[in-house]
């Protein structure tokens, strides 16, 4: 039985560590990292849901362009293209 107790404690510790990692990472998911303001939109494909700010002066004064990467919708059958990049002007 001591072996089972040790294994249970180890498993419990792993769950606690994983929970803490998820707790810390969850608030950051979907947020804009303010340190990354680009001069141009990134070329090529952006990962699904990745958000960047682009200061290309295409938005009115006091606003900046927010670009969110598009997603490919997976399901039964062939992949279906979802919405492309989403662009909007947001307050700085």
C-alpha positions as CSV (number, residue, x, y, z in Angstrom):
1,X,0.0,0.0,0.0
2,X,2.8,2.6,0.6
3,X,3.5,2.4,-3.2
4,X,-0.1,3.3,-4.0
5,X,0.0,6.2,-1.6
6,X,3.2,7.6,-3.2
7,X,1.7,7.2,-6.7
8,X,-1.4,9.0,-5.6
9,X,0.5,11.9,-4.1
10,X,2.6,12.2,-7.2
11,X,-0.5,12.2,-9.4
12,X,-2.1,14.8,-7.2
13,X,1.0,17.0,-7.5
14,X,0.9,16.7,-11.3
15,X,-2.7,17.7,-11.4
16,X,-2.0,20.7,-9.2
17,X,0.9,21.9,-11.4
18,X,-1.1,21.4,-14.6
19,X,-4.0,23.4,-13.0
20,X,-1.7,26.2,-12.1
21,X,-0.2,26.4,-15.6
22,X,-3.7,26.5,-17.1
23,X,-4.8,29.1,-14.6
24,X,-1.9,31.4,-15.5
25,X,-2.2,30.8,-19.3
26,X,-6.0,31.1,-19.5
27,X,-6.3,34.9,-19.0
28,X,-3.6,35.5,-21.7
29,X,-5.5,33.5,-24.3
30,X,-7.0,35.8,-26.9
31,X,-5.5,39.0,-25.6
32,X,-3.4,41.3,-27.6
33,X,0.2,41.5,-26.5
34,X,0.7,45.3,-26.3
35,X,4.4,45.0,-27.0
36,X,3.8,43.7,-30.5
37,X,2.7,46.6,-32.6
38,X,3.6,46.0,-36.2
39,X,4.0,48.5,-39.1
40,X,2.5,46.1,-41.6
41,X,0.3,43.0,-41.5
42,X,2.2,39.8,-41.3
43,X,2.5,38.1,-44.7
44,X,1.2,34.6,-45.3
45,X,-1.1,32.7,-43.0
46,X,-1.7,33.8,-39.4
47,X,-2.6,31.1,-36.9
48,X,-6.2,30.8,-35.9
49,X,-7.2,33.4,-33.3
50,X,-3.8,35.1,-33.1
51,X,-4.3,38.8,-32.7
52,X,-1.8,41.6,-33.7
53,X,-2.0,45.3,-33.7
54,X,-0.9,47.1,-36.9
55,X,0.0,50.7,-37.0
56,X,-0.2,51.3,-40.8
57,X,-2.1,54.6,-40.4
58,X,-5.2,53.1,-42.1
59,X,-7.4,53.8,-39.1
60,X,-8.6,57.2,-37.8
61,X,-6.5,59.2,-35.3
62,X,-6.4,57.6,-31.9
63,X,-7.2,54.1,-33.2
64,X,-5.1,51.2,-34.4
65,X,-5.9,48.3,-36.7
66,X,-6.5,44.9,-34.9
67,X,-6.0,41.8,-37.1
68,X,-7.2,38.4,-36.0
69,X,-6.0,35.3,-37.8
70,X,-8.7,33.2,-39.6
71,X,-9.6,29.6,-38.9
72,X,-10.2,26.5,-41.0
73,X,-13.3,24.7,-39.8
74,X,-12.7,21.0,-39.4
75,X,-15.5,18.5,-39.2
76,X,-16.7,15.3,-40.9
77,X,-15.7,15.4,-44.5
78,X,-13.4,17.9,-46.2
79,X,-12.1,21.0,-44.4
80,X,-14.1,24.1,-44.9
81,X,-12.5,27.5,-45.0
82,X,-13.9,29.7,-42.2
83,X,-13.7,33.4,-42.0
84,X,-10.5,34.9,-43.2
85,X,-8.5,37.5,-41.3
86,X,-10.7,39.8,-39.3
87,X,-9.7,43.5,-39.4
88,X,-11.1,46.3,-37.3
89,X,-10.1,49.7,-35.9
90,X,-9.9,49.8,-32.1
91,X,-9.0,52.5,-29.6
92,X,-5.3,52.7,-28.8
